[in-house]
Each structure stands twice: as structure tokens, then as C-alpha cells.
């Protein structure tokens, strides 16, 4: 993993980040990472391309089982 150093963060911004981190029960560093992740989400076309790639990879696993019967059986036992 890479490191990122952000210099000259205004005190008010740092306080807001710390308060948000506390509300989310995270460290300021983990909160900053979460903010970066949410601000750099994949575009729709990137997401669709990734989905296509994963769909192709999953074909190597063979046919997937139909879980309908298992779900119905579980519901019937309640």
C-alpha cells in the first residue's frame, strides 16, 4: 500500500474530520481514507467494465446452484 501525506490541512477541516471519525467510530486516518474512497468511486462505465470482467471470471467456477429450494426450505422451518 502507498502512503499519502497531506500538508497544510486547515484546523477547522481537521476538527470536522475528527468529529466525523468519532461519530463513525473510526480513527481520523481511517475516516480520511473512507472520504477519499467515497470521493473517487468508479464511473458507471468503469463499474460495468469491471462487472463484465468478473462475470467472465466467474464462468470458470462452473454453473452456480439455484438457491430457491434452500431458501424455501429455510422459510418453511420457521
PDB file of N, CA, C and O in Angstrom:
ATOM      1  N   UNK A   1       0.832  -1.191   0.000  1.00  0.00           N
ATOM      2  CA  UNK A   1       0.000   0.000   0.000  1.00  0.00           C
ATOM      3  C   UNK A   1       0.871   1.246   0.000  1.00  0.00           C
ATOM      4  O   UNK A   1       1.983   1.254   0.528  1.00  0.00           O
ATOM      5  N   UNK A   2       0.352   2.261  -0.587  1.00  0.00           N
ATOM      6  CA  UNK A   2       1.069   3.535  -0.657  1.00  0.00           C
ATOM      7  C   UNK A   2       0.678   4.425   0.517  1.00  0.00           C
ATOM      8  O   UNK A   2      -0.372   4.242   1.135  1.00  0.00           O
ATOM      9  N   UNK A   3       1.535   5.379   0.807  1.00  0.00           N
ATOM     10  CA  UNK A   3       1.264   6.379   1.835  1.00  0.00           C
ATOM     11  C   UNK A   3       0.922   7.691   1.156  1.00  0.00           C
ATOM     12  O   UNK A   3       1.376   7.969   0.047  1.00  0.00           O
ATOM     13  N   UNK A   4       0.116   8.493   1.835  1.00  0.00           N
ATOM     14  CA  UNK A   4      -0.266   9.799   1.324  1.00  0.00           C
ATOM     15  C   UNK A   4      -0.106  10.818   2.448  1.00  0.00           C
ATOM     16  O   UNK A   4      -0.650  10.636   3.537  1.00  0.00           O
ATOM     17  N   UNK A   5       0.618  11.856   2.192  1.00  0.00           N
ATOM     18  CA  UNK A   5       0.823  12.921   3.173  1.00  0.00           C
ATOM     19  C   UNK A   5       0.122  14.168   2.658  1.00  0.00           C
ATOM     20  O   UNK A   5       0.382  14.617   1.541  1.00  0.00           O
ATOM     21  N   UNK A   6      -0.764  14.723   3.469  1.00  0.00           N
ATOM     22  CA  UNK A   6      -1.475  15.942   3.092  1.00  0.00           C
ATOM     23  C   UNK A   6      -0.998  17.046   4.014  1.00  0.00           C
ATOM     24  O   UNK A   6      -1.163  16.963   5.231  1.00  0.00           O
ATOM     25  N   UNK A   7      -0.413  18.066   3.443  1.00  0.00           N
ATOM     26  CA  UNK A   7       0.135  19.173   4.231  1.00  0.00           C
ATOM     27  C   UNK A   7      -0.855  20.331   4.285  1.00  0.00           C
ATOM     28  O   UNK A   7      -1.743  20.466   3.444  1.00  0.00           O
ATOM     29  N   UNK A   8      -0.665  21.157   5.303  1.00  0.00           N
ATOM     30  CA  UNK A   8      -1.415  22.407   5.442  1.00  0.00           C
ATOM     31  C   UNK A   8      -2.925  22.199   5.499  1.00  0.00           C
ATOM     32  O   UNK A   8      -3.680  22.951   4.883  1.00  0.00           O
ATOM     33  N   UNK A   9      -3.362  21.189   6.231  1.00  0.00           N
ATOM     34  CA  UNK A   9      -4.789  20.963   6.418  1.00  0.00           C
ATOM     35  C   UNK A   9      -5.295  22.022   7.397  1.00  0.00           C
ATOM     36  O   UNK A   9      -4.774  22.114   8.509  1.00  0.00           O
ATOM     37  N   UNK A  10      -6.279  22.810   7.024  1.00  0.00           N
ATOM     38  CA  UNK A  10      -6.805  23.821   7.936  1.00  0.00           C
ATOM     39  C   UNK A  10      -7.332  23.182   9.230  1.00  0.00           C
ATOM     40  O   UNK A  10      -7.909  22.095   9.207  1.00  0.00           O
ATOM     41  N   UNK A  11      -7.126  23.862  10.332  1.00  0.00           N
ATOM     42  CA  UNK A  11      -7.523  23.336  11.641  1.00  0.00           C
ATOM     43  C   UNK A  11      -9.013  23.022  11.685  1.00  0.00           C
ATOM     44  O   UNK A  11      -9.420  22.013  12.261  1.00  0.00           O
ATOM     45  N   UNK A  12      -9.826  23.881  11.081  1.00  0.00           N
ATOM     46  CA  UNK A  12     -11.276  23.636  11.108  1.00  0.00           C
ATOM     47  C   UNK A  12     -11.647  22.370  10.348  1.00  0.00           C
ATOM     48  O   UNK A  12     -12.540  21.630  10.763  1.00  0.00           O
ATOM     49  N   UNK A  13     -10.966  22.124   9.244  1.00  0.00           N
ATOM     50  CA  UNK A  13     -11.212  20.906   8.472  1.00  0.00           C
ATOM     51  C   UNK A  13     -10.786  19.680   9.272  1.00  0.00           C
ATOM     52  O   UNK A  13     -11.489  18.669   9.287  1.00  0.00           O
ATOM     53  N   UNK A  14      -9.650  19.770   9.927  1.00  0.00           N
ATOM     54  CA  UNK A  14      -9.169  18.637  10.723  1.00  0.00           C
ATOM     55  C   UNK A  14     -10.127  18.337  11.870  1.00  0.00           C
ATOM     56  O   UNK A  14     -10.375  17.172  12.180  1.00  0.00           O
ATOM     57  N   UNK A  15     -10.660  19.366  12.496  1.00  0.00           N
ATOM     58  CA  UNK A  15     -11.617  19.166  13.585  1.00  0.00           C
ATOM     59  C   UNK A  15     -12.899  18.509  13.073  1.00  0.00           C
ATOM     60  O   UNK A  15     -13.455  17.632  13.735  1.00  0.00           O
ATOM     61  N   UNK A  16     -13.372  18.933  11.890  1.00  0.00           N
ATOM     62  CA  UNK A  16     -14.562  18.301  11.309  1.00  0.00           C
ATOM     63  C   UNK A  16     -14.294  16.845  10.972  1.00  0.00           C
ATOM     64  O   UNK A  16     -15.153  15.986  11.176  1.00  0.00           O
ATOM     65  N   UNK A  17     -13.107  16.567  10.456  1.00  0.00           N
ATOM     66  CA  UNK A  17     -12.748  15.184  10.136  1.00  0.00           C
ATOM     67  C   UNK A  17     -12.708  14.335  11.402  1.00  0.00           C
ATOM     68  O   UNK A  17     -13.215  13.214  11.414  1.00  0.00           O
ATOM     69  N   UNK A  18     -12.111  14.864  12.461  1.00  0.00           N
ATOM     70  CA  UNK A  18     -12.039  14.121  13.725  1.00  0.00           C
ATOM     71  C   UNK A  18     -13.427  13.887  14.305  1.00  0.00           C
ATOM     72  O   UNK A  18     -13.714  12.805  14.816  1.00  0.00           O
ATOM     73  N   UNK A  19     -14.291  14.901  14.229  1.00  0.00           N
ATOM     74  CA  UNK A  19     -15.654  14.748  14.748  1.00  0.00           C
ATOM     75  C   UNK A  19     -16.414  13.697  13.947  1.00  0.00           C
ATOM     76  O   UNK A  19     -17.135  12.880  14.520  1.00  0.00           O
ATOM     77  N   UNK A  20     -16.258  13.715  12.638  1.00  0.00           N
ATOM     78  CA  UNK A  20     -16.916  12.726  11.786  1.00  0.00           C
ATOM     79  C   UNK A  20     -16.376  11.338  12.080  1.00  0.00           C
ATOM     80  O   UNK A  20     -17.135  10.371  12.133  1.00  0.00           O
ATOM     81  N   UNK A  21     -15.076  11.239  12.271  1.00  0.00           N
ATOM     82  CA  UNK A  21     -14.459   9.947  12.595  1.00  0.00           C
ATOM     83  C   UNK A  21     -15.014   9.408  13.909  1.00  0.00           C
ATOM     84  O   UNK A  21     -15.292   8.215  14.029  1.00  0.00           O
ATOM     85  N   UNK A  22     -15.173  10.284  14.886  1.00  0.00           N
ATOM     86  CA  UNK A  22     -15.705   9.854  16.183  1.00  0.00           C
ATOM     87  C   UNK A  22     -17.147   9.368  16.033  1.00  0.00           C
ATOM     88  O   UNK A  22     -17.532   8.364  16.632  1.00  0.00           O
ATOM     89  N   UNK A  23     -17.944  10.081  15.235  1.00  0.00           N
ATOM     90  CA  UNK A  23     -19.328   9.653  15.006  1.00  0.00           C
ATOM     91  C   UNK A  23     -19.382   8.284  14.338  1.00  0.00           C
ATOM     92  O   UNK A  23     -20.298   7.500  14.584  1.00  0.00           O
ATOM     93  N   UNK A  24     -18.401   8.004  13.497  1.00  0.00           N
ATOM     94  CA  UNK A  24     -18.363   6.729  12.772  1.00  0.00           C
ATOM     95  C   UNK A  24     -17.513   5.679  13.476  1.00  0.00           C
ATOM     96  O   UNK A  24     -17.281   4.594  12.941  1.00  0.00           O
ATOM     97  N   UNK A  25     -17.055   6.008  14.672  1.00  0.00           N
ATOM     98  CA  UNK A  25     -16.254   5.085  15.478  1.00  0.00           C
ATOM     99  C   UNK A  25     -15.014   4.606  14.724  1.00  0.00           C
ATOM    100  O   UNK A  25     -14.711   3.413  14.678  1.00  0.00           O
ATOM    101  N   UNK A  26     -14.300   5.585  14.129  1.00  0.00           N
ATOM    102  CA  UNK A  26     -13.082   5.295  13.384  1.00  0.00           C
ATOM    103  C   UNK A  26     -11.998   6.282  13.797  1.00  0.00           C
ATOM    104  O   UNK A  26     -12.272   7.314  14.409  1.00  0.00           O
ATOM    105  N   UNK A  27     -10.776   5.944  13.453  1.00  0.00           N
ATOM    106  CA  UNK A  27      -9.677   6.889  13.641  1.00  0.00           C
ATOM    107  C   UNK A  27      -9.776   7.955  12.553  1.00  0.00           C
ATOM    108  O   UNK A  27     -10.451   7.757  11.543  1.00  0.00           O
ATOM    109  N   UNK A  28      -9.105   9.080  12.761  1.00  0.00           N
ATOM    110  CA  UNK A  28      -9.101  10.137  11.750  1.00  0.00           C
ATOM    111  C   UNK A  28      -8.487   9.627  10.449  1.00  0.00           C
ATOM    112  O   UNK A  28      -8.936   9.998   9.364  1.00  0.00           O
ATOM    113  N   UNK A  29      -7.478   8.790  10.549  1.00  0.00           N
ATOM    114  CA  UNK A  29      -6.846   8.248   9.347  1.00  0.00           C
ATOM    115  C   UNK A  29      -7.815   7.365   8.568  1.00  0.00           C
ATOM    116  O   UNK A  29      -7.909   7.474   7.346  1.00  0.00           O
ATOM    117  N   UNK A  30      -8.535   6.491   9.273  1.00  0.00           N
ATOM    118  CA  UNK A  30      -9.495   5.622   8.582  1.00  0.00           C
ATOM    119  C   UNK A  30     -10.647   6.432   8.011  1.00  0.00           C
ATOM    120  O   UNK A  30     -11.172   6.111   6.945  1.00  0.00           O
ATOM    121  N   UNK A  31     -11.041   7.486   8.723  1.00  0.00           N
ATOM    122  CA  UNK A  31     -12.109   8.344   8.208  1.00  0.00           C
ATOM    123  C   UNK A  31     -11.653   9.059   6.945  1.00  0.00           C
ATOM    124  O   UNK A  31     -12.414   9.152   5.982  1.00  0.00           O
ATOM    125  N   UNK A  32     -10.432   9.564   6.933  1.00  0.00           N
ATOM    126  CA  UNK A  32      -9.895  10.232   5.749  1.00  0.00           C
ATOM    127  C   UNK A  32      -9.858   9.260   4.568  1.00  0.00           C
ATOM    128  O   UNK A  32     -10.178   9.639   3.441  1.00  0.00           O
ATOM    129  N   UNK A  33      -9.475   8.027   4.822  1.00  0.00           N
ATOM    130  CA  UNK A  33      -9.450   7.025   3.761  1.00  0.00           C
ATOM    131  C   UNK A  33     -10.865   6.759   3.246  1.00  0.00           C
ATOM    132  O   UNK A  33     -11.070   6.628   2.040  1.00  0.00           O
ATOM    133  N   UNK A  34     -11.838   6.679   4.152  1.00  0.00           N
ATOM    134  CA  UNK A  34     -13.229   6.464   3.736  1.00  0.00           C
ATOM    135  C   UNK A  34     -13.730   7.629   2.886  1.00  0.00           C
ATOM    136  O   UNK A  34     -14.434   7.419   1.899  1.00  0.00           O
ATOM    137  N   UNK A  35     -13.371   8.848   3.263  1.00  0.00           N
ATOM    138  CA  UNK A  35     -13.769  10.025   2.492  1.00  0.00           C
ATOM    139  C   UNK A  35     -13.131   9.981   1.103  1.00  0.00           C
ATOM    140  O   UNK A  35     -13.794  10.280   0.109  1.00  0.00           O
ATOM    141  N   UNK A  36     -11.864   9.616   1.029  1.00  0.00           N
ATOM    142  CA  UNK A  36     -11.193   9.511  -0.267  1.00  0.00           C
ATOM    143  C   UNK A  36     -11.842   8.437  -1.135  1.00  0.00           C
ATOM    144  O   UNK A  36     -12.048   8.635  -2.333  1.00  0.00           O
ATOM    145  N   UNK A  37     -12.160   7.301  -0.522  1.00  0.00           N
ATOM    146  CA  UNK A  37     -12.789   6.222  -1.283  1.00  0.00           C
ATOM    147  C   UNK A  37     -14.146   6.645  -1.822  1.00  0.00           C
ATOM    148  O   UNK A  37     -14.463   6.369  -2.979  1.00  0.00           O
ATOM    149  N   UNK A  38     -14.951   7.309  -1.001  1.00  0.00           N
ATOM    150  CA  UNK A  38     -16.285   7.712  -1.459  1.00  0.00           C
ATOM    151  C   UNK A  38     -16.204   8.798  -2.521  1.00  0.00           C
ATOM    152  O   UNK A  38     -17.094   8.908  -3.363  1.00  0.00           O
ATOM    153  N   UNK A  39     -15.150   9.597  -2.488  1.00  0.00           N
ATOM    154  CA  UNK A  39     -14.995  10.665  -3.471  1.00  0.00           C
ATOM    155  C   UNK A  39     -14.372  10.225  -4.770  1.00  0.00           C
ATOM    156  O   UNK A  39     -14.312  10.998  -5.726  1.00  0.00           O
ATOM    157  N   UNK A  40     -13.908   8.993  -4.819  1.00  0.00           N
ATOM    158  CA  UNK A  40     -13.251   8.510  -6.031  1.00  0.00           C
ATOM    159  C   UNK A  40     -13.878   7.201  -6.509  1.00  0.00           C
ATOM    160  O   UNK A  40     -13.183   6.285  -6.949  1.00  0.00           O
ATOM    161  N   UNK A  41     -15.179   7.136  -6.415  1.00  0.00           N
ATOM    162  CA  UNK A  41     -15.891   5.931  -6.861  1.00  0.00           C
ATOM    163  C   UNK A  41     -15.719   5.731  -8.361  1.00  0.00           C
ATOM    164  O   UNK A  41     -15.405   6.665  -9.098  1.00  0.00           O
ATOM    165  N   UNK A  42     -15.930   4.505  -8.789  1.00  0.00           N
ATOM    166  CA  UNK A  42     -15.840   4.182 -10.210  1.00  0.00           C
ATOM    167  C   UNK A  42     -16.956   4.893 -10.978  1.00  0.00           C
ATOM    168  O   UNK A  42     -18.053   5.093 -10.455  1.00  0.00           O
ATOM    169  N   UNK A  43     -16.668   5.264 -12.200  1.00  0.00           N
ATOM    170  CA  UNK A  43     -17.722   5.786 -13.069  1.00  0.00           C
ATOM    171  C   UNK A  43     -18.608   4.614 -13.479  1.00  0.00           C
ATOM    172  O   UNK A  43     -18.244   3.453 -13.291  1.00  0.00           O
ATOM    173  N   UNK A  44     -19.754   4.921 -14.031  1.00  0.00           N
ATOM    174  CA  UNK A  44     -20.667   3.858 -14.451  1.00  0.00           C
ATOM    175  C   UNK A  44     -19.999   2.950 -15.480  1.00  0.00           C
ATOM    176  O   UNK A  44     -20.127   1.728 -15.402  1.00  0.00           O
ATOM    177  N   UNK A  45     -19.297   3.530 -16.432  1.00  0.00           N
ATOM    178  CA  UNK A  45     -18.656   2.705 -17.467  1.00  0.00           C
ATOM    179  C   UNK A  45     -17.543   1.845 -16.872  1.00  0.00           C
ATOM    180  O   UNK A  45     -17.362   0.698 -17.282  1.00  0.00           O
ATOM    181  N   UNK A  46     -16.790   2.392 -15.904  1.00  0.00           N
ATOM    182  CA  UNK A  46     -15.752   1.597 -15.239  1.00  0.00           C
ATOM    183  C   UNK A  46     -16.381   0.448 -14.460  1.00  0.00           C
ATOM    184  O   UNK A  46     -15.877  -0.675 -14.474  1.00  0.00           O
ATOM    185  N   UNK A  47     -17.493   0.743 -13.777  1.00  0.00           N
ATOM    186  CA  UNK A  47     -18.171  -0.283 -12.986  1.00  0.00           C
ATOM    187  C   UNK A  47     -18.702  -1.390 -13.890  1.00  0.00           C
ATOM    188  O   UNK A  47     -18.566  -2.573 -13.577  1.00  0.00           O
ATOM    189  N   UNK A  48     -19.305  -1.007 -15.004  1.00  0.00           N
ATOM    190  CA  UNK A  48     -19.838  -2.003 -15.934  1.00  0.00           C
ATOM    191  C   UNK A  48     -18.717  -2.861 -16.528  1.00  0.00           C
ATOM    192  O   UNK A  48     -18.884  -4.068 -16.701  1.00  0.00           O
ATOM    193  N   UNK A  49     -17.581  -2.242 -16.839  1.00  0.00           N
ATOM    194  CA  UNK A  49     -16.450  -2.999 -17.372  1.00  0.00           C
ATOM    195  C   UNK A  49     -15.955  -4.006 -16.330  1.00  0.00           C
ATOM    196  O   UNK A  49     -15.686  -5.162 -16.658  1.00  0.00           O
ATOM    197  N   UNK A  50     -15.837  -3.565 -15.076  1.00  0.00           N
ATOM    198  CA  UNK A  50     -15.404  -4.463 -14.011  1.00  0.00           C
ATOM    199  C   UNK A  50     -16.408  -5.594 -13.816  1.00  0.00           C
ATOM    200  O   UNK A  50     -16.018  -6.744 -13.611  1.00  0.00           O
ATOM    201  N   UNK A  51     -17.692  -5.275 -13.878  1.00  0.00           N
ATOM    202  CA  UNK A  51     -18.727  -6.299 -13.733  1.00  0.00           C
ATOM    203  C   UNK A  51     -18.618  -7.336 -14.846  1.00  0.00           C
ATOM    204  O   UNK A  51     -18.749  -8.534 -14.596  1.00  0.00           O
ATOM    205  N   UNK A  52     -18.381  -6.881 -16.060  1.00  0.00           N
ATOM    206  CA  UNK A  52     -18.207  -7.815 -17.185  1.00  0.00           C
ATOM    207  C   UNK A  52     -17.005  -8.721 -16.970  1.00  0.00           C
ATOM    208  O   UNK A  52     -17.067  -9.924 -17.224  1.00  0.00           O
ATOM    209  N   UNK A  53     -15.897  -8.125 -16.495  1.00  0.00           N
ATOM    210  CA  UNK A  53     -14.691  -8.920 -16.241  1.00  0.00           C
ATOM    211  C   UNK A  53     -14.940  -9.966 -15.156  1.00  0.00           C
ATOM    212  O   UNK A  53     -14.518 -11.115 -15.289  1.00  0.00           O
ATOM    213  N   UNK A  54     -15.621  -9.573 -14.093  1.00  0.00           N
ATOM    214  CA  UNK A  54     -15.912 -10.515 -13.009  1.00  0.00           C
ATOM    215  C   UNK A  54     -16.874 -11.605 -13.469  1.00  0.00           C
ATOM    216  O   UNK A  54     -16.744 -12.762 -13.069  1.00  0.00           O
ATOM    217  N   UNK A  55     -17.834 -11.238 -14.304  1.00  0.00           N
ATOM    218  CA  UNK A  55     -18.781 -12.221 -14.834  1.00  0.00           C
ATOM    219  C   UNK A  55     -18.043 -13.267 -15.663  1.00  0.00           C
ATOM    220  O   UNK A  55     -18.334 -14.459 -15.573  1.00  0.00           O
ATOM    221  N   UNK A  56     -17.090 -12.814 -16.466  1.00  0.00           N
ATOM    222  CA  UNK A  56     -16.296 -13.745 -17.272  1.00  0.00           C
ATOM    223  C   UNK A  56     -15.463 -14.664 -16.383  1.00  0.00           C
ATOM    224  O   UNK A  56     -15.393 -15.869 -16.623  1.00  0.00           O
ATOM    225  N   UNK A  57     -14.829 -14.089 -15.348  1.00  0.00           N
ATOM    226  CA  UNK A  57     -14.029 -14.899 -14.426  1.00  0.00           C
ATOM    227  C   UNK A  57     -14.878 -15.942 -13.722  1.00  0.00           C
ATOM    228  O   UNK A  57     -14.436 -17.071 -13.509  1.00  0.00           O
ATOM    229  N   UNK A  58     -16.101 -15.565 -13.361  1.00  0.00           N
ATOM    230  CA  UNK A  58     -16.956 -16.481 -12.602  1.00  0.00           C
ATOM    231  C   UNK A  58     -17.392 -17.686 -13.440  1.00  0.00           C
ATOM    232  O   UNK A  58     -17.783 -18.712 -12.884  1.00  0.00           O
ATOM    233  N   UNK A  59     -17.330 -17.573 -14.758  1.00  0.00           N
ATOM    234  CA  UNK A  59     -17.689 -18.707 -15.614  1.00  0.00           C
ATOM    235  C   UNK A  59     -16.748 -19.887 -15.390  1.00  0.00           C
ATOM    236  O   UNK A  59     -17.113 -21.039 -15.624  1.00  0.00           O
ATOM    237  N   UNK A  60     -15.517 -19.582 -14.927  1.00  0.00           N
ATOM    238  CA  UNK A  60     -14.551 -20.639 -14.657  1.00  0.00           C
ATOM    239  C   UNK A  60     -14.987 -21.510 -13.473  1.00  0.00           C
ATOM    240  O   UNK A  60     -14.532 -22.646 -13.338  1.00  0.00           O
ATOM    241  N   UNK A  61     -15.856 -20.989 -12.629  1.00  0.00           N
ATOM    242  CA  UNK A  61     -16.296 -21.733 -11.446  1.00  0.00           C
ATOM    243  C   UNK A  61     -17.307 -22.808 -11.799  1.00  0.00           C
ATOM    244  O   UNK A  61     -17.592 -23.689 -10.987  1.00  0.00           O
ATOM    245  N   UNK A  62     -17.844 -22.741 -12.997  1.00  0.00           N
ATOM    246  CA  UNK A  62     -18.871 -23.690 -13.393  1.00  0.00           C
ATOM    247  C   UNK A  62     -20.245 -23.125 -13.073  1.00  0.00           C
ATOM    248  O   UNK A  62     -20.366 -22.000 -12.589  1.00  0.00           O
ATOM    249  N   UNK A  63     -21.283 -23.915 -13.348  1.00  0.00           N
ATOM    250  CA  UNK A  63     -22.638 -23.414 -13.101  1.00  0.00           C
ATOM    251  C   UNK A  63     -22.884 -23.224 -11.603  1.00  0.00           C
ATOM    252  O   UNK A  63     -22.452 -24.026 -10.775  1.00  0.00           O
ATOM    253  N   UNK A  64     -23.577 -22.163 -11.292  1.00  0.00           N
ATOM    254  CA  UNK A  64     -23.899 -21.886  -9.898  1.00  0.00           C
ATOM    255  C   UNK A  64     -25.213 -22.564  -9.539  1.00  0.00           C
ATOM    256  O   UNK A  64     -26.122 -22.654 -10.364  1.00  0.00           O
ATOM    257  N   UNK A  65     -25.307 -23.033  -8.316  1.00  0.00           N
ATOM    258  CA  UNK A  65     -26.504 -23.733  -7.862  1.00  0.00           C
ATOM    259  C   UNK A  65     -27.656 -22.748  -7.675  1.00  0.00           C
ATOM    260  O   UNK A  65     -27.444 -21.582  -7.342  1.00  0.00           O
ATOM    261  N   UNK A  66     -28.856 -23.229  -7.891  1.00  0.00           N
ATOM    262  CA  UNK A  66     -30.057 -22.444  -7.658  1.00  0.00           C
ATOM    263  C   UNK A  66     -30.427 -22.571  -6.182  1.00  0.00           C
ATOM    264  O   UNK A  66     -30.661 -23.676  -5.693  1.00  0.00           O
ATOM    265  N   UNK A  67     -30.477 -21.467  -5.489  1.00  0.00           N
ATOM    266  CA  UNK A  67     -30.725 -21.495  -4.046  1.00  0.00           C
ATOM    267  C   UNK A  67     -32.207 -21.408  -3.690  1.00  0.00           C
ATOM    268  O   UNK A  67     -32.549 -21.328  -2.510  1.00  0.00           O
ATOM    269  N   UNK A  68     -33.086 -21.421  -4.678  1.00  0.00           N
ATOM    270  CA  UNK A  68     -34.519 -21.269  -4.430  1.00  0.00           C
ATOM    271  C   UNK A  68     -35.033 -22.308  -3.448  1.00  0.00           C
ATOM    272  O   UNK A  68     -35.729 -21.968  -2.491  1.00  0.00           O
ATOM    273  N   UNK A  69     -34.699 -23.562  -3.674  1.00  0.00           N
ATOM    274  CA  UNK A  69     -35.177 -24.632  -2.794  1.00  0.00           C
ATOM    275  C   UNK A  69     -34.644 -24.480  -1.366  1.00  0.00           C
ATOM    276  O   UNK A  69     -35.382 -24.705  -0.406  1.00  0.00           O
ATOM    277  N   UNK A  70     -33.382 -24.103  -1.219  1.00  0.00           N
ATOM    278  CA  UNK A  70     -32.809 -23.910   0.110  1.00  0.00           C
ATOM    279  C   UNK A  70     -33.501 -22.779   0.858  1.00  0.00           C
ATOM    280  O   UNK A  70     -33.749 -22.885   2.059  1.00  0.00           O
ATOM    281  N   UNK A  71     -33.808 -21.708   0.158  1.00  0.00           N
ATOM    282  CA  UNK A  71     -34.499 -20.578   0.777  1.00  0.00           C
ATOM    283  C   UNK A  71     -35.905 -20.979   1.186  1.00  0.00           C
ATOM    284  O   UNK A  71     -36.346 -20.662   2.290  1.00  0.00           O
ATOM    285  N   UNK A  72     -36.612 -21.677   0.300  1.00  0.00           N
ATOM    286  CA  UNK A  72     -37.970 -22.116   0.604  1.00  0.00           C
ATOM    287  C   UNK A  72     -37.966 -23.052   1.811  1.00  0.00           C
ATOM    288  O   UNK A  72     -38.816 -22.937   2.694  1.00  0.00           O
ATOM    289  N   UNK A  73     -37.006 -23.977   1.846  1.00  0.00           N
ATOM    290  CA  UNK A  73     -36.902 -24.919   2.970  1.00  0.00           C
ATOM    291  C   UNK A  73     -36.645 -24.172   4.284  1.00  0.00           C
ATOM    292  O   UNK A  73     -37.235 -24.494   5.315  1.00  0.00           O
ATOM    293  N   UNK A  74     -35.764 -23.179   4.233  1.00  0.00           N
ATOM    294  CA  UNK A  74     -35.473 -22.400   5.425  1.00  0.00           C
ATOM    295  C   UNK A  74     -36.714 -21.649   5.897  1.00  0.00           C
ATOM    296  O   UNK A  74     -36.995 -21.618   7.095  1.00  0.00           O
ATOM    297  N   UNK A  75     -37.452 -21.050   4.984  1.00  0.00           N
ATOM    298  CA  UNK A  75     -38.670 -20.314   5.342  1.00  0.00           C
ATOM    299  C   UNK A  75     -39.725 -21.237   5.935  1.00  0.00           C
ATOM    300  O   UNK A  75     -40.430 -20.857   6.870  1.00  0.00           O
ATOM    301  N   UNK A  76     -39.837 -22.446   5.396  1.00  0.00           N
ATOM    302  CA  UNK A  76     -40.823 -23.379   5.878  1.00  0.00           C
ATOM    303  C   UNK A  76     -40.539 -23.894   7.285  1.00  0.00           C
ATOM    304  O   UNK A  76     -41.448 -24.356   7.975  1.00  0.00           O
ATOM    305  N   UNK A  77     -39.287 -23.817   7.709  1.00  0.00           N
ATOM    306  CA  UNK A  77     -38.943 -24.301   9.049  1.00  0.00           C
ATOM    307  C   UNK A  77     -39.218 -23.253  10.125  1.00  0.00           C
ATOM    308  O   UNK A  77     -39.059 -23.546  11.310  1.00  0.00           O
ATOM    309  N   UNK A  78     -39.610 -22.085   9.762  1.00  0.00           N
ATOM    310  CA  UNK A  78     -39.870 -21.021  10.749  1.00  0.00           C
ATOM    311  C   UNK A  78     -41.264 -21.084  11.278  1.00  0.00           C
ATOM    312  O   UNK A  78     -41.645 -20.265  12.113  1.00  0.00           O
TER     313      UNK A  78
END
